[in-house]
Amino acid sequence: MVAGQVWNQPISNATSSFECNSTFYYELISGETHIRFEMTRLQAFNVMNDSYSEQVDRCPQDEPTTPMATTEMANTTMAMTTEAMTTEAMTTEATTMMTTTPKPVVGHYDLKDMNGTFCIMSQFNATLRVNYTKHDNETALVTIMVPLMAEVSGMCPMNMSSQMMSQLKLSFKNGTRTLTADFEEVNGTAVLTGISFLFVYDEEFVNASMMGQNETIGNSMLNLALSKATDAYRCDSGDMVMITSRLDLMTVDFIVQAFNVMNDTYGPENRCAGDMTTQAPQTTETTHMMNHTTEMTTTTTTTMTTTTTTMMPTTTTDTPTDNHFKINGTDGVVCLVADMGVRFSINYLNTDDKNMTALIDLPSVNQTAGGVTGMCENDTNSLTIDFLKTWQLRLFFGKDSGSFALENVTLVYDTSDPIFEKPKNMGMHNTTGTNLGLLKGTIGNSFLCKKNVDAMLDTATMTFTYVQVQAFSTEKTDTFADADDCDTETSEIVPIVVGCALGALVLIVLIAYLIGRKRAKRGYQSV
């Protein structure tokens, strides 16, 4: 049992109820344990007629605030009746505690060996996103947070088939959900080889077609190199791992050491690329965004008003950046190669229920810095691109009768982004397009198109302003084979028109022949 510190902070008048729709945290022991409160309503005294008091004192997070200096923030008082506050110092202390935006609270998930010493150490804040099918055959997205008190189990590093392996399991929600991560030591490098998620379709999966059933979604061929086997891997800025087309994992303040833990402490840290970059790339990410003043909600649902700095946006008539991507398979084969420039046109409702459209280009993506993953399978090649911190584009190619084509597309986007002007539904969304049959090329060749190709998604249009792609390649290079050019493709209408014209010509010749023959016979009779 964990004991809490004595808080002794006023939250409301004794005759009022306290309400806070935003998120705030209560620290139990020296920052090691926190309680997270969301959608809170409380009345501890003077409850009448089994109902809350009509007088409601709200937390400061629910009140719109304007930017202010640090000294002004320190003197801000809580938005509640002042009679219950004994001193101004108490008010300031309570306000500081509840209005400070904390770093994401991380869970410590450490595995011990039989001697009680740590063999795997990790800490992070993690969120899973699962795509599932509803009763009406529509797809939906559910977000699941890994709790801080998840039960830890797994396998300490051991030599299996001449390969050093370890495993970390996190179980929660009474054992109905288990997140498993598998690690291998490969040539002195710690590699995350696979992630799987076992879960039961429960009330969080609204209208799920498999309600009450179990399912495991996973990928045992991730092969993500983390760090030296003697070191810890750390990524404070956040990672997004696409596990499969239906499951991804987002982590913040992530540290893990799966091998060679010494003295129950982490080894030297290997930082992710995101931690090594400066803030400059953010300017690049917003190059194609409209500039405006907007109200936006932070991830802790604290409402604030901000004014974006006016900058010259790139006009929408410019051609989006052409990116080069490649996905490696086994034995050095590059199964998928793509050069493309992409523009998104996303439809949404604003707070006035007006139909709006947001335009944004796929920015320049550095594949060597992470953010690009994919899969090379017998019947499916996929490409997943992470950009703008929380956005993700997934492309799935299928093959049939000697040809390949882009079959399915999923775009995960965030309407909290400034390009969306006062969106009615703020937060993460996804839109999909299925059975597209676009970018069709012959297996062994590439597909090339220098004119716009539109992929129609549920609530968006994705336009390839330039694209060359080769899927299901068996070569060990990322250069393209001969191209099937969309400009040289013959339309199905052309042979129909040509056939009709030839038929009409034959008919005309036949009629002319018959008329001429009839006239000739009449001439012989007159002689």
Secondary structure, DSSP 8 states (H G I E B T S, - for coil): -----------S-TTSEEEE-S-EEEEEETTTEEEEE-SEEE--S--BTTB--S-EEE-GGGS-B----HHHHHT---SS-GGG---HHHHHHHHHHHHS------EE--EE-TTS-EEEEEEEEEEEEEEEEBTTS-EEEEEEE--TT-EEEEEEEEEETTEEEEEEEEEETTTTEEEEEEEEEETTEEEEEEEEEEEE--TTSTTBTTTT-EEEEEES---EEEEETTSEEEESS-EEEEEETTEEEEEEEEEEE-S--BTTB--SEEE-HHHHS-STHHHHHTTT----EEEEE-TT--EEEEE--------TTS----EEEEEE-GGG-EEEEEEEEEEEEEEEEBTT--EEEEEEE-----GGGS-EEEEE-SSEEEEEEEETTTEEEEEEEEEETTEEEEEEEEEEEETTSTTSSSBSS-SEEEEEE-S--EEEEETTSEEEE-S-EEEE-SSEEEEEEEEEEE-S---SS----SEEEGGG---THHHHHHHHHHHHHHHHHHHHHHHHHHHHHHHHHH-
